Amino acid sequence: MSHSFGFVEDTLREADFFLDHLRDSKRHSFDAKCFFSAFVSAARNVTFAMQASLKGVEGFDEWYDDNVSRRLKTDSLAPYFKEFRNNVIHKGINPLNQVPLEHLRDLFRQSHHHAHSHVLVFPSMPEQNASSITDAVQACTIYLSSLVSIVHDCYQKFKTIVDPKWYFTEENFAAMNRTFEDAVVELGFPKIWAACAPSGTAAWEVLRSQQPACQINDIFKKYLGKTILSPDELLF
């Protein structure tokens, strides 16, 4: 079983952490620029971590191309945040609250005067005629929600790989042509302990009770309003 999906979980949690701090920071503060820079970097790294952690897993490359790559290409915000991140990392240019003269009227019209509000000017793309100004925290939240949705879909698709509770199911071990004894040994216990375990599904429930639940269910709940259920929760 792969344990490296924790890198994806940690990176996603980093992005959430920095976004929360950006939301609470004062406009034009040095803190705000730092939080935005850290957010765009962590957010961009989510899919990189996913590719690294599931490299070599059967069916992942095809799933990634058909789902993640396609979704990011059609996502209305992804190209902008990719550019923001590249400018921050490679050029040292932080776009947070940098408003050119042509957008000052829009800034005043939208009443962005609160001490904790932030704005971004989205650069014009080839199919557009002009740049646009928007609420930075709102845009970051929408973008992060898209990434959370991608990770959630990945979790659902490869849950027997990334989730210990789903890994230790009778169905998963049967698919690998392995037994309950193999599961006991994999957890570091003597094979003889398998003979002392309860019979049937109860034995697998005992093994799963020692495993952690999805480590980012709070993030899934926060941005998507849903969680990853464990095999035992589905029984009720």
C-alpha positions in Angstrom: 0.0 0.0 0.0 1.2 3.5 -0.9 1.7 5.8 2.1 3.0 8.7 0.0 -0.4 10.2 -0.7 0.2 12.0 2.5 2.2 14.5 0.5 -0.9 15.4 -1.5 -2.9 15.8 1.7 -0.2 18.0 3.3 0.1 20.2 0.2 -3.6 20.7 0.0 -3.8 21.5 3.7 -0.9 24.0 3.2 -2.9 25.8 0.5 -6.0 25.9 2.8 -3.8 27.2 5.6 -2.3 30.1 3.6 -5.7 31.0 2.2 -7.2 31.3 5.6 -4.4 33.6 6.7 -4.7 35.6 3.5 -8.4 36.1 4.2 -7.6 37.5 7.7 -4.6 39.7 6.6 -4.7 43.4 6.0 -4.5 44.8 2.5 -1.1 46.1 1.4 0.5 44.3 4.4 3.7 42.4 3.9 2.0 39.4 5.5 -0.7 39.4 2.8 1.8 39.2 0.0 3.6 36.3 1.8 0.4 34.4 2.3 -0.6 34.9 -1.4 2.8 33.8 -2.6 2.7 30.7 -0.4 -0.9 29.9 -1.4 -0.3 29.9 -5.2 2.8 27.8 -4.7 1.1 25.2 -2.6 -2.0 25.1 -4.8 0.1 24.6 -7.9 2.0 21.8 -6.2 -1.2 19.8 -5.4 -1.3 18.0 -8.8 2.5 17.7 -8.9 2.3 15.8 -5.5 -0.5 13.7 -6.8 1.5 12.6 -9.9 4.6 11.9 -7.8 2.7 9.9 -5.1 0.7 7.7 -7.6 3.4 7.2 -10.2 3.3 3.6 -11.4 -0.1 2.9 -10.0 -2.1 1.0 -12.7 -4.6 3.2 -14.5 -3.5 6.4 -12.9 -1.8 8.0 -15.9 -4.9 7.4 -18.1 -7.2 8.7 -15.3 -5.0 11.8 -14.8 -5.0 12.6 -18.5 -8.7 12.1 -19.0 -9.8 13.8 -15.8 -7.2 16.2 -14.3 -5.4 17.5 -17.4 -8.7 18.0 -19.2 -10.3 19.8 -16.2 -7.4 22.1 -15.7 -7.4 23.0 -19.4 -11.0 24.1 -19.2 -10.9 25.6 -15.8 -11.5 29.3 -16.0 -9.1 30.2 -13.3 -6.3 27.6 -13.6 -4.4 29.5 -16.4 -4.3 32.7 -14.3 -3.1 31.0 -11.2 -0.5 29.1 -13.1 0.8 32.5 -14.4 0.6 34.1 -10.9 2.6 31.2 -9.5 5.2 31.4 -12.2 5.6 35.1 -11.8 6.0 34.8 -8.0 8.4 31.9 -8.2 10.5 32.8 -11.2 10.3 36.6 -11.4 9.6 37.7 -7.9 6.5 39.5 -9.1 3.6 39.4 -6.6 0.3 40.6 -8.2 -1.8 40.8 -5.0 -3.4 44.3 -4.7 -1.4 45.6 -7.7 -4.0 47.7 -9.5 -3.1 49.7 -12.6 -4.6 53.1 -13.3 -7.2 51.8 -15.8 -8.8 49.7 -13.0 -8.9 52.3 -10.2 -12.4 53.3 -11.1 -13.5 49.7 -10.9 -11.8 49.4 -7.6 -13.7 52.3 -6.1 -17.0 51.1 -7.7 -16.7 47.7 -6.1 -16.1 49.3 -2.7 -12.9 47.4 -1.9 -12.1 49.6 1.1 -12.3 47.1 3.9 -8.9 46.7 5.6 -9.0 42.9 5.1 -10.1 42.8 1.4 -7.7 42.0 -1.4 -7.9 42.2 -5.2 -6.2 40.7 -8.2 -6.1 41.9 -11.7 -6.4 39.0 -14.1 -4.2 39.6 -17.2 -5.9 39.5 -20.6 -5.8 36.2 -22.4 -5.6 35.8 -26.2 -9.4 35.5 -26.5 -10.0 38.6 -24.3 -9.6 42.3 -25.1 -8.7 43.6 -21.6 -7.7 42.6 -18.1 -10.2 42.4 -15.2 -10.2 43.1 -11.5 -11.7 40.6 -9.0 -11.8 39.8 -5.3 -8.6 37.9 -4.6 -9.9 35.7 -1.7 -13.0 34.7 -3.6 -10.9 33.8 -6.7 -8.5 31.8 -4.6 -11.3 30.0 -2.8 -13.0 29.0 -6.1 -9.6 27.8 -7.5 -8.8 25.8 -4.4 -12.3 24.3 -4.4 -11.6 22.9 -7.9 -8.3 21.4 -6.7 -10.1 19.9 -3.7 -12.7 18.4 -6.0 -9.9 16.8 -8.1 -8.2 15.3 -5.0 -11.6 14.0 -3.8 -12.2 12.3 -7.2 -8.7 10.8 -7.0 -9.4 9.6 -3.5 -12.6 7.9 -4.7 -11.0 6.3 -7.7 -7.9 5.0 -6.0 -9.1 4.7 -2.4 -7.8 1.2 -2.0 -4.3 2.6 -2.7 -4.4 5.8 -0.7 -6.8 5.1 2.2 -5.6 2.5 4.8 -9.2 1.6 5.8 -10.2 0.9 2.2 -6.9 -0.9 1.6 -7.6 -3.4 4.4 -10.8 -4.8 3.0 -11.5 -8.4 2.1 -12.4 -7.4 -1.4 -9.2 -5.6 -2.0 -7.0 -8.4 -0.7 -8.9 -10.9 -2.7 -8.3 -8.8 -5.9 -4.6 -9.0 -5.1 -4.9 -12.8 -4.5 -3.9 -12.3 -0.9 -5.5 -13.5 2.4 -6.3 -12.2 5.8 -3.1 -13.8 7.1 -1.2 -11.7 4.6 -2.9 -8.6 5.9 -2.0 -9.5 9.5 1.7 -10.1 8.6 1.8 -6.8 6.6 0.8 -5.0 9.7 3.8 -6.5 11.5 2.0 -9.2 13.5 2.8 -12.9 13.7 0.8 -15.0 11.2 -0.5 -17.1 14.1 -2.5 -14.1 15.3 -4.8 -14.5 12.3 -6.1 -17.7 13.8 -7.1 -15.8 17.0 -9.1 -13.1 15.1 -12.9 -13.1 14.9 -14.3 -14.8 11.9 -15.6 -13.3 8.6 -16.0 -9.6 8.1 -15.5 -8.9 11.8 -11.8 -9.8 11.4 -11.3 -7.2 8.7 -13.1 -4.6 10.8 -10.6 -5.2 13.7 -7.7 -4.6 11.3 -9.4 -1.4 9.9 -10.1 -0.1 13.4 -6.3 0.3 13.9 -6.0 2.4 10.7 -6.6 6.2 10.4 -9.6 7.6 8.6 -9.2 10.0 5.6 -6.8 12.7 6.9 -8.4 15.5 4.9 -12.1 14.9 5.3 -12.3 18.3 7.1 -11.0 19.9 3.9 -13.5 18.0 1.7 -16.3 19.0 4.0 -15.1 22.7 4.1 -14.9 23.1 0.3 -17.2 20.5 -1.1 -19.7 19.7 1.7 -18.9 15.9 1.5 -16.5 13.4 2.9 -14.9 10.0 2.2 -16.8 7.3 4.1 -14.9 4.3 5.4 -16.0 0.8 4.5 -17.5 0.3 7.9 -19.5 3.6 7.8 -21.1 2.4 4.5 -22.4 -0.6 6.4 -24.7 1.5 8.5 
